[in-house]
Structures are given as C-alpha cells and as structure tokens.
Amino acid sequence: MVFKKNNALNIEKNGVKMRIYNDKAQCGQAAVVFQETEKGHFEEFSHSKSFFIFYIIEGQGVWFIEEKPHDVEAGDVVIIPPNTKFYYKGKLKQVCVTSPAWEAEFEHHVRDIEQ
C-alpha cells in the first residue's frame, strides 16, 4: 500500500496539526499520522485498544506518561501501550503509528491540559 501526502486528511486537534494518512478501513492493522506542534498536545487521554508508537523527527519536549515526565528529543521513540494515560509538551515534529489502527470509540478523555 502507498498513501500519498496529497490524499491525507489534515486536521488540528488540541494544539497539534495532524496529517492522517490512513484509517482502519484502508488498513486495519496500523494507521500513520504525521504530527507537528509548537507547544504540545493539551489533552490527557488514553486508548483502550491501540498501541501508540511515536518517532520524534525534530524538536524536543516532555512526555507525561501516567503523570511521569520523560524528556524527549529528535531520534527518540515513545511507545504507549493501551489503557495508558499520556500527553506531551514541546515543539515537536513526529510520526505516530497506531496498532491496530486508531478508532475513535476506544479513545478516552482524561482532562484538558493548560497551555
């Protein structure tokens, strides 16, 4: 499968610009999203079905996983298992792979984060 940038869905959510390349209907095993943020993702949430795998392309920031801070920078990988609360702050460009592909009904809002 090849998913072209020109066909991706561009959205902005909680301070993050996202380019969504595919969804469950196109590939149920995994979905890929390019993300870019100036300040971070200002919603703490969890997902009860998918792993979230982030590769940091550029920038640096702090990931909060189950409220524990982790400094990250370009070249790092962050893996979030299902049912794990997280959010992040910083200026980052990253690729997120969800496996299986992300589904809205399995995402659970915990709280909004102050900017």
C-alpha positions in Angstrom: 0.0 0.0 0.0 1.1 3.5 -0.7 -0.6 6.5 0.9 0.2 9.9 -0.7 0.6 13.1 1.2 -1.8 14.9 -1.1 -4.5 12.4 -0.2 -4.0 12.6 3.6 -6.6 14.2 5.9 -5.3 17.4 7.5 -6.8 18.4 10.9 -5.8 20.3 14.0 -6.7 18.9 17.5 -5.7 20.1 20.9 -2.7 22.1 19.7 -1.4 19.5 17.2 -1.5 19.7 13.4 -2.0 16.2 12.0 -1.7 14.7 8.6 -3.7 11.4 8.8 -2.5 9.0 6.0 -4.9 6.2 6.5 -7.7 4.8 8.7 -9.0 1.4 9.8 -10.9 0.9 6.6 -7.8 1.2 4.5 -5.5 -0.8 6.8 -6.9 -2.3 10.0 -3.5 -3.4 11.3 -2.0 0.1 11.6 -2.6 3.8 10.9 0.1 6.5 10.3 -0.1 10.2 11.2 2.5 13.0 10.9 2.2 15.4 13.7 3.6 18.9 14.3 3.1 21.1 17.3 4.6 24.4 18.6 3.7 23.8 22.3 2.3 20.3 22.8 -0.8 18.2 22.9 -3.1 19.8 25.5 -5.4 16.8 26.3 -4.5 13.9 28.5 -6.2 10.8 27.2 -5.8 7.0 26.8 -6.9 4.5 24.2 -8.2 1.1 25.3 -7.3 -0.8 22.1 -4.3 0.6 20.2 -0.6 1.0 20.9 0.7 4.4 20.0 4.3 4.5 18.7 5.9 7.9 18.2 9.1 8.6 16.4 10.4 12.1 17.2 11.7 13.6 13.9 12.6 17.1 15.1 12.5 19.1 18.3 12.4 18.4 21.9 9.8 18.2 24.7 8.4 16.4 27.7 6.1 13.4 27.5 3.9 12.8 30.5 3.1 9.1 30.7 0.9 8.1 33.7 1.8 11.6 35.0 5.6 10.8 35.0 7.7 13.2 32.9 10.1 12.0 30.2 12.4 14.3 28.3 12.5 13.5 24.5 14.4 14.8 21.5 14.8 14.1 17.8 15.6 10.4 17.2 13.8 9.1 20.3 10.9 6.7 20.2 7.9 6.7 22.6 5.7 3.7 22.9 2.3 4.0 24.7 0.5 0.7 25.5 -3.3 0.6 25.6 -5.0 2.0 28.7 -2.1 4.3 29.4 -2.8 8.0 30.1 -0.5 10.5 28.3 0.1 13.9 26.9 3.2 15.9 25.8 4.6 19.4 25.7 7.2 21.0 23.5 7.9 21.9 19.9 7.9 18.6 18.0 7.6 17.0 14.6 6.8 13.3 14.9 5.3 10.3 13.2 2.7 8.4 15.2 1.8 4.8 14.3 -1.2 3.2 16.0 -1.6 -0.6 16.0 -4.3 -1.7 15.4 -5.5 1.4 13.5 -7.0 4.1 15.7 -10.7 4.0 16.3 -12.5 7.0 18.0 -14.7 4.9 20.2 -11.7 3.5 22.1 -10.2 6.9 23.0 -11.0 8.2 26.5 -10.6 11.8 27.5 -9.0 12.2 30.9 -8.6 16.0 31.2 -7.6 19.2 29.3 -4.1 20.4 29.9 -3.3 24.1 30.5 -1.0 25.6 27.8 
